Amino acid sequence: MENALRIPARRALRMATATALCVAISFALDLSIPVVAPVFAAFLATQNRPLSLREGAALTLVVLFTTGSGLLLVPLLRHYAAAGVMIVGLLLFVAFRYGLRSGNNLVATFLAAGLTMISAAGTANFALAVTVVSALVNGLVLAVLVSALTHLLFPEQLDAAKRPGKRTLPEREAMRVAWRAAFVVMPAYLLATTDPASYMPIIMKAVSLGRQSCTTTARSAARDLIGSTLLGGALAISFWFALRLFVHVWMFFLWMLLFGLLVGRKIYGLSRTRYPAGFWLNSLVTMIILLGQSVQDSVAGKDVYTAFAIRMGLFLAVTAYACLMLLVFERRGRAG
């Protein structure tokens, strides 16, 4: 019983510490897209163990493939937009299917985010695409290093760190779910191509929803997807007003640590809840994205509250569309 309580507590501490450190370091170093590192740190924490040498090598190859293919798609999207969009959709399907069948979910998530963000940025400005490449690589490297550090700070027994065998979906079911996730991401991607600088956070939110849609049923879609988005917005508002009491990077770290612990308790079952872990993880990711953009809006002198309201409205629209896709694909699956 003692070990059963200690292990979830350490995992919650790792997640909260990793996201808080990534937030503080990203904003202290003024990274171009500072929310990338904490978002990937949250995803990394769900693996409950550091990356192995093989997974690290695979992730390095994915980074090279993602950045290279994303930049190569830019000329195609500029001159043959329809063909370029279809290729992006196909690559999204391949990425999500890889995660569902035999691959690492983190690798699949980075592949989906990288392809969409880099190619969307390149349609407006090649220099912006290079900036996104730098932001993704720097954010991922920071997340991996912080994850390794938190595993040293809060280790757990080797047998406890082993993950249970991954449930592999049948080929037909994996293809259906992967197509569904790709359709969830595509509208946000198309919107981002119209103004990449403004709508880049929408892509990150859509990729997070696509990842969550792989484990959510149509019956619980509204509760899991829309509910977690609304909760993430509420957490971001609370965080923002708490941070205003004393604006400092270390207070940013401490508040992120507190909010990360509150959500981590739900994810790892320390505080019992009827909602699945994916619900709370999506809430945390939504909070990080919304809060990070609000901080950047404040630094740039923009109207934070108007920008937050518009961004939250877009997040809810993307989430409602994701719920619709779950319903449509489930009905087609039954009909088939």
Salt bridges, closest charged atoms under 4 A:
GLU2 OE2 - ARG6 NH2 2.61
GLU55 OE2 - ARG49 NH2 2.79
GLU55 OE2 - ARG163 NH2 3.55
GLU156 OE2 - ARG11 NH2 2.88
GLU156 OE1 - ARG14 NH2 2.49
GLU171 OE1 - ARG97 NH2 2.72
GLU171 OE1 - ARG101 NE 3.38
GLU173 OE2 - ARG176 NH2 2.67
ASP224 OD1 - ARG223 NE 2.92
ASP297 OD2 - ARG311 NH2 3.11
GLU330 OE2 - ARG334 NH2 2.94
